[in-house]
Amino acid sequence: MMMASYIAFKALREIEGKLYSPCYHARWKEAYVPFLGFTYVLEAPSLDGKQGIYAATLDKALSYAAENCRLFLVIPSPVAETEIGTAGWRTTCAILLGEFTSQHKAAELILASEQAGYPQVDEILQWAHFVLKPTKPSPRELIKKSAKVRQLIRSAACGQYAEHFRDTPIRVVEGDQPPTLKGSKYAIYHHRLQRVIRSSTLCIEVGEHWPLLAELVKEKQS
């Protein structure tokens, strides 16, 4: 992959070898980009209202990664109309830079691009620094200490409703299962005390060897 400005993450659905945006089913078309070669692009007529193609942080992209979706690195076209925010961007023309295969590799690319003078999205740049920062945690310690990792897990488990589960505890279990919402909320009425006792068994379970978590632990222990 080559260095570029405003590298961000996006979930795309693959159907019969073609790529589509998961929400509006817009098809990305193959095109030749001078500085990149043949890749995929998607265009929007304008940024009026809520129009445009959006890309953002890894946890936001994960929240849209439904069935048959894969994660990609994307950039706004240098000649497109683009609005840059602290957590992502929207543009009238997005370019697929490559498939997301490793947090470590993506972080290295983002930091190398920033150091070479290519501006980056603030929160994505912070994420890249976090991924490459040396520490020696276990999976449980990493989750306990890092709000970014907790946010990543909640987005993978709860999709676009992750914010509703920001206080839901996260439990690390054996295996490589992806983050999954378990249990339920319930209420018990105590007739003598004349009050409702609320309790919950709700939690998010994630395997200690879930690839995105295991990769972070491995890189930080190396």
ZIFEN-V859577 format. One record per pair of residues at least 12 apart in sequence whose C-alpha atoms are under 10 Angstrom apart, sorted by the first residue. I is the first residue (numbers start at 1). GAP is how many residues later the second one is. D is the distance in Angstrom with one decimal. If there is no record, write none. Layout:
# ZIFEN-V859577
i: (I/I)
gap: (GAP/GAP)
d: (D/D)
This chain:
# ZIFEN-V859577
i: (1/1/1/1/1/1/1/1/2/2/2/2/2/2/2/3/3/3/3/3/3/3/3/3/3/3/4/4/4/4/4/4/4/4/4/4/4/4/4/4/4/4/5/5/5/5/5/5/5/5/5/5/5/5/5/5/6/6/6/6/6/6/6/6/6/6/6/6/6/6/6/6/6/6/6/6/6/7/7/7/7/7/7/7/7/7/7/7/7/7/7/7/7/7/7/7/7/7/7/7/8/8/8/8/8/8/8/8/8/8/8/8/8/8/8/8/8/8/8/8/8/8/9/9/9/9/9/9/9/9/9/9/9/9/9/9/9/9/9/9/9/9/9/10/10/10/10/10/10/10/10/10/10/10/10/10/10/10/10/10/10/10/10/10/10/10/10/11/11/11/11/11/11/11/11/11/11/11/11/11/11/11/11/11/11/11/11/12/12/12/12/12/12/12/12/12/12/12/12/12/12/13/13/13/13/13/13/13/13/13/13/13/14/14/14/14/14/15/15/15/18/18/19/19/19/19/20/20/21/21/21/21/21/22/22/22/22/22/22/23/23/26/26/26/26/27/27/27/27/28/28/28/28/28/28/28/29/29/29/29/30/30/30/31/33/33/33/36/36/36/38/39/39/39/39/40/40/40/40/40/40/41/41/41/41/41/41/41/41/41/42/42/42/42/42/42/42/42/43/43/43/43/43/43/43/44/44/44/44/44/44/44/45/45/45/46/46/46/46/46/46/47/47/47/47/47/47/50/51/51/51/52/52/52/52/52/52/52/52/52/53/53/53/53/53/53/53/53/54/54/54/54/54/54/54/54/54/54/54/54/55/55/55/55/55/55/55/55/55/55/55/56/56/56/56/56/56/56/56/56/56/56/56/57/57/57/57/57/57/57/57/57/57/57/58/58/58/58/58/58/58/58/58/58/58/58/58/58/58/59/59/59/59/59/59/59/59/59/59/59/59/60/60/60/60/60/60/60/60/60/61/61/61/61/61/62/62/62/62/62/62/62/62/62/63/63/63/63/63/63/63/63/63/63/63/64/64/64/64/64/65/65/65/65/66/66/70/70/70/71/71/71/71/72/72/72/72/72/72/73/73/73/73/73/73/73/73/74/74/74/74/74/74/74/75/75/75/75/75/75/75/75/75/76/76/76/76/76/76/76/76/76/77/77/77/77/77/77/78/78/78/78/79/79/80/80/80/81/82/84/84/84/85/85/85/86/86/86/86/86/86/87/87/87/87/87/88/88/88/88/88/89/101/102/102/102/102/103/103/103/103/103/103/103/103/103/104/104/104/104/104/104/105/105/105/106/106/107/107/107/107/107/107/107/107/107/108/108/108/108/109/110/110/110/110/110/111/111/111/111/111/111/126/127/127/130/130/130/130/130/131/131/131/131/131/131/131/132/132/132/133/133/134/134/134/134/135/135/135/135/135/136/136/136/136/136/136/137/137/137/137/137/138/138/138/138/138/138/138/139/139/139/139/139/139/139/139/139/139/139/139/140/140/140/140/140/140/141/142/142/142/142/143/143/143/143/144/149/149/149/150/150/150/151/151/151/152/152/152/153/153/153/153/153/153/153/153/153/154/154/154/154/154/154/154/154/154/154/154/155/156/156/156/156/156/157/157/157/157/157/157/157/157/158/158/158/158/165/165/165/165/167/168/168/168/168/168/168/169/169/169/169/169/170/170/170/170/170/171/171/171/171/171/171/172/172/172/172/172/172/172/173/173/173/173/173/173/174/174/174/174/174/174/175/175/175/175/175/176/176/176/176/176/176/176/176/176/177/177/177/177/177/177/177/178/178/178/178/178/178/178/178/178/178/179/179/179/179/179/179/180/180/180/180/180/181/181/181/181/181/182/182/182/182/182/183/183/183/183/183/183/184/184/184/184/184/185/185/185/185/185/185/186/186/186/186/186/187/187)
gap: (35/72/96/97/98/104/105/108/33/34/95/96/107/110/111/94/106/107/108/109/110/111/112/113/114/115/31/70/71/72/74/93/105/106/108/109/110/112/113/114/115/116/69/70/71/72/73/105/108/109/111/112/113/114/115/116/49/50/67/68/69/70/71/72/78/82/83/104/107/108/112/113/114/115/116/118/119/48/49/50/66/67/68/69/81/82/88/89/90/99/102/103/106/107/111/112/113/114/117/118/46/47/48/49/50/53/64/65/66/67/68/79/80/81/88/89/98/102/112/113/116/117/45/46/47/48/49/50/51/52/53/62/63/64/65/66/79/87/88/90/91/97/115/12/43/44/45/46/47/48/49/50/51/52/53/54/55/59/60/61/62/63/64/65/86/89/90/12/44/45/47/49/50/51/52/53/54/55/57/58/59/60/61/62/63/88/89/13/14/15/16/49/52/53/54/55/56/57/58/59/60/12/13/14/51/52/53/54/55/56/57/58/13/53/54/55/56/12/53/54/12/22/21/22/50/51/22/49/21/32/33/43/48/42/43/44/45/46/47/41/43/16/17/18/27/13/14/15/16/12/13/14/15/66/67/68/12/13/14/66/12/65/66/64/44/62/63/59/60/61/58/56/57/58/59/34/54/55/56/57/58/33/34/35/36/52/53/54/55/56/34/35/49/50/51/52/53/54/34/37/48/49/50/51/52/36/37/46/47/48/49/50/46/47/48/34/35/36/45/46/47/34/35/36/43/44/45/40/39/40/41/29/30/31/37/38/39/40/41/42/23/29/36/37/38/39/40/41/20/21/22/28/29/34/35/36/37/38/39/40/17/18/19/20/21/32/33/34/35/36/39/17/18/28/29/30/31/32/33/34/65/67/68/29/30/31/32/64/65/66/67/68/70/95/13/14/15/29/30/42/45/65/66/69/90/93/94/97/98/89/90/91/92/93/94/95/96/97/100/101/103/27/28/91/92/95/96/99/100/102/91/94/95/98/99/90/91/92/93/94/95/96/97/98/89/90/91/92/93/94/95/96/97/98/99/91/92/94/95/96/90/91/94/95/90/93/29/30/31/27/28/29/30/24/25/26/27/28/29/22/23/24/25/26/27/28/33/20/21/22/23/24/25/26/14/15/16/18/19/20/21/22/23/13/14/15/16/17/18/19/20/21/14/15/16/17/18/19/13/15/16/17/13/14/12/13/14/12/12/36/37/38/36/37/38/34/35/36/37/38/39/34/35/36/37/38/32/33/34/35/36/32/111/109/110/113/114/24/25/28/29/109/110/112/113/116/24/27/28/111/112/115/23/26/27/22/25/17/18/19/20/21/22/23/24/25/20/21/23/24/19/14/15/17/18/19/13/14/15/17/18/21/22/21/22/16/18/19/86/90/17/18/84/85/86/88/89/84/87/88/86/87/85/86/87/88/82/84/85/86/87/81/82/83/84/85/86/79/80/81/83/84/70/76/78/79/80/82/83/33/34/67/68/69/70/71/74/75/77/78/79/30/31/32/33/68/77/76/71/74/75/78/27/28/29/70/26/63/64/67/16/19/20/12/14/15/27/60/61/17/25/26/27/51/52/53/59/60/12/13/14/15/16/25/26/27/50/51/52/24/22/23/24/25/50/21/22/23/24/25/47/48/49/21/22/23/46/16/37/38/39/36/13/32/33/34/35/36/32/33/34/35/36/32/33/34/35/36/32/33/34/35/36/37/32/33/34/35/36/37/38/32/33/34/35/36/37/31/32/33/34/35/36/31/32/33/34/35/30/31/32/33/34/35/36/37/38/28/29/30/31/32/33/34/26/27/28/29/30/31/32/33/34/35/25/26/27/28/31/34/23/24/25/26/27/21/22/23/24/25/19/20/21/22/23/17/18/19/20/21/22/15/16/17/18/19/13/14/15/16/17/18/12/13/14/15/16/12/13)
d: (8.7/9.8/7.0/6.9/9.6/9.8/9.5/7.8/8.7/7.6/8.0/9.4/7.9/9.8/8.4/9.4/6.5/7.5/9.3/7.1/4.9/8.5/10.0/8.1/9.7/7.6/9.8/9.5/7.4/9.5/9.5/8.7/8.7/8.1/9.3/5.9/8.4/9.2/9.2/6.0/8.2/8.6/9.8/6.9/8.0/9.3/8.4/8.5/7.0/7.7/10.0/8.5/4.7/5.2/5.7/8.6/9.6/9.6/10.0/8.3/5.9/7.1/9.8/9.9/8.2/8.1/8.1/8.4/9.1/9.0/7.6/6.1/4.3/5.5/9.2/8.8/9.3/8.8/8.7/9.5/6.4/5.8/5.0/8.1/8.9/9.6/10.0/9.8/8.2/9.1/8.8/6.7/8.8/9.8/9.5/8.9/6.5/7.4/8.1/9.2/9.3/5.7/5.3/6.2/7.7/9.0/8.3/5.6/5.4/6.3/9.0/9.0/6.7/8.1/9.9/9.4/9.6/9.0/8.6/7.6/7.1/9.7/9.3/5.6/5.4/5.8/5.6/8.8/8.1/5.8/8.8/6.8/5.7/4.8/6.0/8.6/8.6/9.7/9.9/9.4/8.0/9.7/9.0/9.8/9.9/7.9/5.4/6.8/8.2/7.7/9.9/8.2/5.0/8.1/9.9/8.3/8.5/9.7/8.4/5.7/5.3/6.4/6.7/9.7/9.1/9.6/9.1/9.8/8.7/9.9/9.2/9.1/5.4/6.9/8.6/6.2/5.3/8.3/9.8/6.0/5.6/4.5/6.2/8.9/9.9/9.9/9.7/9.3/9.8/9.5/9.1/9.1/8.6/7.4/9.0/10.0/8.3/5.2/5.6/6.4/7.3/8.4/10.0/9.4/9.8/8.0/7.9/7.6/5.5/4.1/6.3/8.8/9.7/9.4/6.1/6.3/7.5/9.9/7.7/9.2/9.3/9.8/8.4/9.9/9.1/9.5/9.3/9.0/9.2/9.1/9.9/9.5/9.1/7.2/7.8/7.6/9.2/9.3/7.6/8.0/9.7/7.9/9.4/9.8/9.9/9.5/8.9/7.3/9.7/5.8/5.4/4.9/8.3/9.3/9.2/9.0/5.5/6.4/9.1/9.9/9.0/9.9/9.6/9.3/9.4/8.4/10.0/9.4/9.5/7.9/9.8/7.5/6.3/7.4/8.3/9.6/8.5/6.1/5.3/8.3/9.3/9.2/9.7/9.5/9.0/6.9/5.6/4.6/6.1/9.5/9.8/9.9/9.6/8.1/5.7/5.4/6.9/8.6/9.6/9.1/8.2/5.4/4.3/6.6/9.0/9.8/9.9/9.9/7.6/4.6/6.3/8.8/9.8/6.4/8.9/9.7/7.9/9.6/8.1/5.8/9.4/7.7/8.1/8.6/7.8/7.0/6.6/9.2/8.3/8.6/8.3/9.3/8.7/9.5/9.4/5.6/5.2/5.2/7.9/9.1/8.8/9.3/8.2/5.1/5.3/6.3/7.0/6.6/9.7/10.0/9.3/9.8/9.7/7.4/5.8/4.3/6.7/9.2/9.8/8.3/9.8/8.9/7.3/8.1/8.9/8.8/5.6/5.6/6.5/8.8/8.7/9.7/9.3/9.9/9.0/9.1/5.7/3.8/6.4/8.8/8.4/8.9/7.8/9.6/6.1/6.4/9.7/8.7/9.8/7.1/5.7/9.5/8.3/9.6/8.6/9.6/9.5/9.8/10.0/9.7/9.2/9.9/7.9/8.7/9.9/9.8/7.4/9.2/10.0/8.5/8.9/9.6/6.6/4.7/7.9/8.3/5.6/7.3/9.1/9.9/9.6/9.0/9.3/9.2/8.2/6.9/9.0/8.4/7.9/9.5/9.7/8.5/9.1/9.2/9.5/7.6/9.1/9.5/6.0/5.5/9.0/9.6/7.0/8.8/8.8/9.7/8.6/4.8/5.8/8.1/7.1/3.8/5.1/8.1/7.6/8.6/8.7/9.9/6.2/6.7/9.5/7.9/7.7/9.7/9.5/8.2/7.9/8.1/9.7/9.2/6.3/5.4/8.1/7.1/7.5/5.9/4.2/4.7/8.3/8.8/6.3/5.4/5.4/5.9/5.8/9.5/8.1/6.7/5.6/4.5/5.0/7.1/8.8/9.5/9.1/9.8/9.2/8.8/5.8/5.3/6.6/6.6/9.8/8.0/7.8/6.0/7.9/6.0/4.5/6.0/8.8/9.8/7.8/8.1/5.5/5.6/6.2/9.7/9.9/8.8/9.3/9.6/9.4/8.4/5.7/5.6/8.3/7.6/9.4/9.3/7.3/9.6/7.0/8.0/9.2/9.4/5.9/5.1/5.9/8.4/9.8/6.3/6.5/5.2/6.7/9.5/9.3/6.1/8.3/7.9/7.8/8.1/9.9/9.3/8.1/7.9/9.6/9.6/8.2/7.2/9.2/7.5/9.8/7.5/7.6/9.5/8.0/6.5/6.9/7.9/7.8/7.5/9.6/9.8/9.7/7.7/9.4/8.7/8.0/9.6/7.6/4.3/7.2/8.8/6.6/7.0/7.2/8.9/9.0/7.7/8.8/8.2/6.8/9.7/6.7/9.3/9.8/7.0/9.6/6.7/7.6/9.5/9.8/7.6/9.7/9.2/8.6/9.8/9.7/9.7/9.9/9.9/9.6/6.7/9.6/7.9/7.8/8.9/7.5/7.4/8.9/7.0/7.8/5.1/7.3/7.9/8.8/8.7/5.0/6.3/8.6/7.6/8.8/8.9/5.5/4.6/8.0/9.4/6.5/9.1/7.1/6.9/9.0/9.4/9.8/6.5/9.1/9.3/8.5/7.4/9.9/9.9/9.2/6.1/8.6/9.9/7.0/7.4/8.6/6.2/9.5/9.1/8.1/6.5/9.6/8.2/9.8/9.6/8.8/8.6/7.4/9.4/8.0/9.3/8.9/8.9/8.9/9.5/8.0/9.1/8.6/9.4/7.8/8.8/9.9/7.8/9.4/9.0/9.2/8.3/8.5/5.9/8.8/8.2/9.1/7.7/9.1/8.5/7.3/9.8/8.6/9.7/8.4/7.3/8.7/8.7/7.5/9.9/9.9/8.7/7.6/6.0/7.9/9.7/9.9/7.5/4.7/4.8/5.9/9.6/7.1/8.6/8.8/8.5/7.7/7.0/9.0/9.4/9.4/8.9/9.1/9.3/9.2/9.7/9.6/6.7/5.5/6.9/9.7/7.7/5.1/6.3/8.7/9.5/5.8/4.7/5.9/7.4/6.9/6.0/4.8/6.4/8.6/9.5/8.5/5.9/5.1/5.7/5.8/9.4/9.9/6.5/6.0/4.9/6.0/8.9/9.9/9.7/8.2/5.3/5.8/7.5/9.5/8.4/4.8/6.1/5.7/7.3/7.5/4.4/6.1/4.3/4.2/7.1/9.8/9.3/8.8/8.2/5.9/4.7/8.1/7.5/5.7/9.0/9.8/8.0/5.6/6.3/9.3/8.9/5.7/8.2/8.9/9.4/6.3/5.5/4.3/7.2/8.0/9.9/8.4/5.4/5.3/6.5/9.3/7.3/6.0/4.5/6.5/9.1/7.7/5.7/5.4/5.8/6.8/7.7/4.9/4.4/6.4/8.6/10.0/9.3/6.1/5.4/4.8/8.3/8.2/6.6/4.4/6.3/6.1/9.9/6.4/5.9/5.7/8.1/9.3/5.9/7.9)
